[in-house]
Amino acid sequence: MEGLDNNTTEMRALSGKEVLITGGTGTLGKALLKELSAYSLKGLRVFSRDEFKQWKMREEYKETLEKANFPVAFFLGDVRDPARLKQAFKGVDVVIHTAAMKQVPACEYNPFEAIQTNILGTENVCRVAIETGVRHVMFISTDKAVYPVNLYGATKATAEKTVIASNVYSPNTTKFNVCRYGNVIGSRGSVVQLFEEQLEKGQALTMTDERMTRFWITSTFMARFILKAIGTDSKETIFVPFMKAATVMKLAYTIAGERIKQIPPIKEIGIRKGEKLHECLISEEETLSTKIGSFCYLILNKECPSSASIKSLTSKYAAELTSKELEDMIYGKI
């Protein structure tokens, strides 16, 4: 988390700006709202398709919304609908595009729906941003876009390329960038929630494979990272944070603590369709275009002479998170 506290650079970059978050009622949207509440925005627009989640967000973050010194508007709509996007994007300076179908099994079983939202929806965001004069679009991606083995990863990989290539169509007006990261601890539907539910019921923790590793991060870290990336002058860039990894087994033992003695032994159920043992944040091929920045890796849309010593970044060989670091993430201390 070092170096990612709010500072004047990103605050100045967003000062007086109108910001819109697609998929804004999700875990990351909520974290962004909390971080942005300290900024001097012109306004914030939360764009999503579920009115109940919008109502719930208003109730849950009522105090935060009241403290913010700018108006927050909630827009119902779907990224699949360009006409609605055009209405919502009018007067917007910065779009943070988080909307997506994210559950791997749901995407596998509903491929047409995943393509409509994750690929065509992203194309809509890019086209409408150019049409309405949005200054900056930041697309939120995932390590599953690197060497994808499931449809979710394939749609995110395609969406990344769509976003970066969109700079060609708006070289002097809208800049398009990407933030790519790993697993967010505590996000909706995460393994942390599953383990907690199993512990509460006194059930054995279910583990796909004890060797499985993942990159882990908190939503607060990612919100700060995204805002810091938006505050840079870069374009055609994929921002990748310096991330550590740990086995899912280590995460399970950290969550359980002493409770592990009161439940049946961990049950290994085998790797599921569309899963990898290890994830990758920067592919070997991308290292040729990667340089190390002040707070992250920068994957550029061109070869980078300084990239000779940069290696691909996989969770199997990444620096390992300590149990204390995992515990602090789980319980919101960082």
C-alpha positions in Angstrom: 0.0 0.0 0.0 3.0 2.3 0.2 2.8 5.4 -1.9 -0.8 4.9 -2.7 -2.4 7.3 -0.2 -4.4 10.1 -1.8 -2.0 12.8 -2.8 -2.2 16.2 -4.6 -1.3 14.7 -8.1 -4.4 12.6 -8.6 -6.6 15.0 -6.6 -5.5 17.9 -8.8 -6.0 15.8 -12.0 -9.7 15.1 -10.9 -10.4 18.4 -9.3 -13.5 20.0 -10.9 -14.1 16.9 -13.1 -17.3 14.9 -13.7 -16.6 11.2 -13.1 -18.8 8.3 -14.1 -18.4 4.7 -12.9 -20.0 1.9 -14.9 -21.0 -1.0 -12.7 -20.7 1.5 -9.9 -22.7 -0.5 -7.3 -20.2 -3.3 -7.2 -17.4 -3.8 -4.7 -14.9 -1.6 -6.6 -17.5 1.1 -7.3 -18.2 1.4 -3.6 -14.5 1.6 -2.8 -14.1 4.3 -5.4 -17.0 6.2 -3.9 -15.3 6.2 -0.5 -12.0 7.4 -1.9 -13.5 10.0 -4.2 -15.6 11.5 -1.4 -12.4 13.3 -0.3 -11.9 14.8 -3.7 -13.2 18.1 -5.1 -15.1 16.7 -8.0 -17.7 18.5 -10.1 -19.9 15.5 -9.7 -20.0 11.7 -9.6 -22.4 9.4 -11.6 -23.0 5.8 -10.6 -24.1 3.9 -13.7 -25.6 0.4 -13.2 -28.5 -1.8 -14.2 -30.0 -2.9 -10.9 -32.2 -0.4 -9.1 -32.2 -2.4 -5.9 -28.4 -2.3 -5.6 -28.5 1.4 -6.2 -31.1 1.9 -3.4 -29.0 -0.4 -1.2 -25.8 1.6 -2.0 -27.6 4.9 -1.2 -28.6 3.5 2.2 -25.3 1.8 3.0 -23.2 4.9 2.1 -25.7 7.6 3.2 -23.2 9.3 5.5 -20.4 9.2 2.8 -22.8 10.7 0.2 -23.8 13.5 2.6 -20.2 14.3 3.4 -19.1 14.5 -0.2 -18.8 18.1 -1.4 -20.2 17.3 -4.8 -23.5 15.8 -6.1 -23.8 12.1 -6.7 -26.3 10.9 -9.3 -27.5 7.3 -9.9 -28.2 6.3 -13.5 -30.0 3.2 -14.3 -28.7 1.7 -17.6 -26.8 -1.1 -19.3 -23.5 -0.8 -21.2 -25.2 -2.9 -23.9 -27.4 0.2 -24.7 -25.4 2.9 -26.5 -28.3 5.3 -26.5 -28.5 5.2 -22.7 -24.7 5.5 -22.4 -24.9 8.6 -24.6 -27.4 10.2 -22.3 -25.3 9.3 -19.2 -21.9 10.4 -20.7 -23.0 13.9 -21.6 -20.8 16.3 -19.7 -18.6 13.6 -18.2 -14.8 14.0 -18.1 -13.6 10.6 -16.8 -15.2 7.2 -17.1 -14.1 4.3 -14.9 -15.4 1.2 -16.7 -15.9 -1.6 -14.2 -19.2 -3.1 -15.5 -18.8 -6.8 -16.5 -20.0 -10.3 -16.0 -17.3 -11.7 -13.7 -18.4 -15.1 -12.5 -16.4 -17.8 -14.5 -19.1 -20.5 -14.4 -21.9 -18.0 -15.4 -19.8 -16.8 -18.4 -19.1 -20.4 -19.4 -22.8 -21.3 -19.3 -24.0 -18.0 -20.9 -21.4 -17.2 -23.5 -23.6 -14.9 -25.6 -24.4 -12.9 -22.5 -20.8 -12.6 -21.5 -19.8 -11.4 -25.0 -22.7 -8.9 -25.1 -21.6 -7.3 -21.8 -17.9 -7.7 -21.6 -16.9 -7.2 -25.2 -19.7 -5.4 -27.0 -20.5 -3.4 -23.9 -16.9 -2.2 -23.7 -16.9 -1.3 -27.4 -20.1 0.8 -26.7 -18.3 2.6 -23.8 -15.4 3.4 -26.1 -17.5 4.6 -29.0 -19.8 6.7 -26.9 -16.9 8.2 -24.9 -15.4 9.5 -28.2 -18.8 10.8 -29.5 -19.5 12.7 -26.3 -16.0 14.1 -25.7 -15.1 12.2 -22.6 -11.4 13.0 -21.8 -10.3 9.7 -20.2 -11.6 6.2 -20.0 -10.0 3.7 -17.6 -11.0 0.1 -18.2 -10.7 -2.3 -15.2 -9.3 -5.7 -16.2 -8.1 -8.9 -14.6 -5.1 -11.3 -14.5 -7.5 -13.9 -16.1 -7.1 -11.9 -19.4 -3.5 -13.2 -19.6 -3.2 -16.6 -21.3 -7.0 -17.0 -20.9 -8.4 -20.5 -20.4 -12.0 -19.6 -19.8 -14.5 -17.3 -21.6 -14.4 -14.7 -18.9 -10.7 -14.3 -19.4 -11.1 -14.3 -23.2 -13.7 -11.5 -23.1 -11.5 -9.4 -20.8 -8.5 -10.0 -23.1 -10.6 -8.8 -26.1 -11.9 -5.9 -24.2 -8.4 -4.8 -23.2 -7.3 -4.7 -26.8 -10.5 -2.9 -27.8 -9.8 -0.2 -25.2 -6.1 0.3 -26.0 -6.9 0.4 -29.8 -9.6 3.0 -29.3 -6.8 5.6 -28.9 -6.4 5.4 -32.6 -9.9 6.8 -33.2 -9.5 9.7 -30.8 -5.8 10.7 -30.7 -6.4 14.3 -29.5 -9.6 14.0 -27.5 -10.1 10.8 -25.4 -7.3 8.7 -23.9 -7.9 5.1 -23.1 -6.0 3.1 -20.5 -6.4 -0.2 -18.6 -5.8 -1.3 -15.0 -5.2 -5.0 -14.6 -5.0 -6.8 -11.3 -5.7 -10.0 -9.4 -8.2 -11.3 -6.8 -9.9 -8.7 -4.6 -10.3 -10.0 -1.1 -13.8 -9.7 0.2 -15.4 -8.9 -3.2 -18.9 -10.2 -3.8 -18.8 -14.0 -4.4 -15.1 -14.3 -3.4 -13.6 -17.4 -1.8 -13.3 -15.4 1.5 -17.1 -15.2 1.7 -17.3 -19.0 1.0 -14.8 -19.9 3.7 -16.5 -17.6 6.3 -19.9 -19.3 5.5 -18.4 -22.7 5.9 -16.7 -21.8 9.1 -20.0 -20.4 10.6 -21.7 -23.7 9.7 -18.9 -25.8 11.1 -18.3 -27.4 7.7 -15.0 -28.5 6.2 -13.4 -25.8 4.1 -13.5 -26.8 0.4 -10.3 -26.4 -1.5 -9.9 -27.0 -5.3 -6.2 -27.7 -5.1 -3.7 -27.1 -2.3 -1.1 -25.9 -4.8 -3.3 -23.2 -6.3 -1.9 -19.6 -6.0 -3.5 -16.3 -6.6 -2.6 -12.6 -6.5 -4.5 -10.9 -3.6 -5.4 -7.3 -3.0 -8.0 -5.2 -1.3 -10.7 -3.1 -2.9 -9.3 0.0 -1.1 -5.9 -0.6 -2.6 -7.3 -1.0 -6.0 -9.5 2.2 -5.8 -6.4 4.2 -4.8 -4.3 2.5 -7.5 -6.9 3.3 -10.2 -7.2 7.0 -9.2 -3.4 7.3 -9.1 -3.2 5.8 -12.6 -5.9 8.2 -13.8 -3.7 11.1 -12.5 -0.8 10.2 -14.8 -0.3 11.6 -18.3 -0.1 8.1 -19.9 -2.2 6.8 -22.7 -2.3 3.4 -24.5 -1.1 1.9 -21.2 -1.9 -1.1 -19.1 -1.2 -0.3 -15.4 -0.3 -3.4 -13.3 0.3 -2.9 -9.6 3.2 -4.5 -7.7 1.4 -7.5 -6.3 2.2 -10.4 -4.0 0.6 -13.8 -4.1 -0.2 -16.7 -1.8 -1.8 -20.1 -2.0 -5.5 -20.4 -1.5 -4.6 -22.9 1.3 -2.6 -20.2 3.2 -5.6 -17.8 2.8 -7.9 -20.5 4.2 -5.8 -21.1 7.3 -5.4 -17.4 7.8 -9.2 -16.8 7.7 -9.9 -19.8 10.0 -7.3 -19.1 12.6 -8.0 -21.1 15.8 -11.3 -22.2 14.3 -9.6 -24.6 12.1 -9.4 -27.0 15.1 -13.1 -27.1 15.4 -14.1 -28.1 11.9 -13.5 -31.2 9.8 -10.2 -31.4 7.8 -10.0 -29.3 4.6 -11.6 -31.1 1.7 -9.9 -31.0 -1.7 -12.5 -31.1 -4.5 -10.3 -30.7 -7.5 -9.7 -27.9 -10.0 -12.9 -26.7 -11.8 -13.4 -26.2 -15.5 -12.0 -22.9 -16.6 -9.6 -22.5 -13.6 -5.8 -22.4 -13.6 -3.4 -23.5 -10.9 -1.6 -20.2 -11.2 -2.5 -16.8 -12.6 -0.3 -14.4 -14.6 -0.4 -10.6 -14.5 2.2 -9.9 -17.2 2.9 -12.4 -20.0 6.3 -13.3 -21.3 5.4 -11.6 -24.6 4.3 -8.4 -22.8 7.6 -8.1 -21.0 9.1 -6.7 -24.3 6.7 -3.7 -23.9 6.9 -3.3 -20.1 8.7 -0.8 -17.9 8.8 -0.3 -14.2 7.2 2.9 -13.1 7.2 4.7 -9.7 4.2 2.8 -8.4 3.5 0.0 -10.8 4.4 -1.9 -14.0 3.5 -0.1 -17.3 2.7 -2.2 -20.3 3.0 0.1 -23.3 1.6 -0.3 -26.7 5.1 -0.5 -28.2 8.4 -2.2 -27.5 10.3 -0.7 -24.6 14.2 -0.8 -24.7 14.4 -0.8 -20.9 12.4 -4.0 -20.5 15.3 -6.5 -21.0 15.5 -7.4 -17.3 11.7 -7.7 -16.7 10.3 -11.2 -16.3 6.8 -12.5 -16.7 4.8 -12.1 -13.5 3.0 -15.3 -12.3 1.5 -16.1 -8.9 3.6 -19.2 -8.6 6.8 -17.3 -8.6 5.7 -13.9 -7.2 6.8 -12.6 -3.8 4.7 -14.3 -1.2 2.3 -12.6 1.1 2.9 -13.2 4.8 0.1 -14.5 7.1 0.1 -11.1 8.8 -0.3 -9.3 5.4 -3.2 -11.5 4.5 -4.8 -11.1 7.9 -4.6 -7.3 7.6 -6.2 -7.5 4.2 -9.0 -9.7 5.4 -9.9 -7.5 8.4 -9.6 -4.2 6.6 -6.4 -3.0 8.2 -4.9 -2.1 4.8 
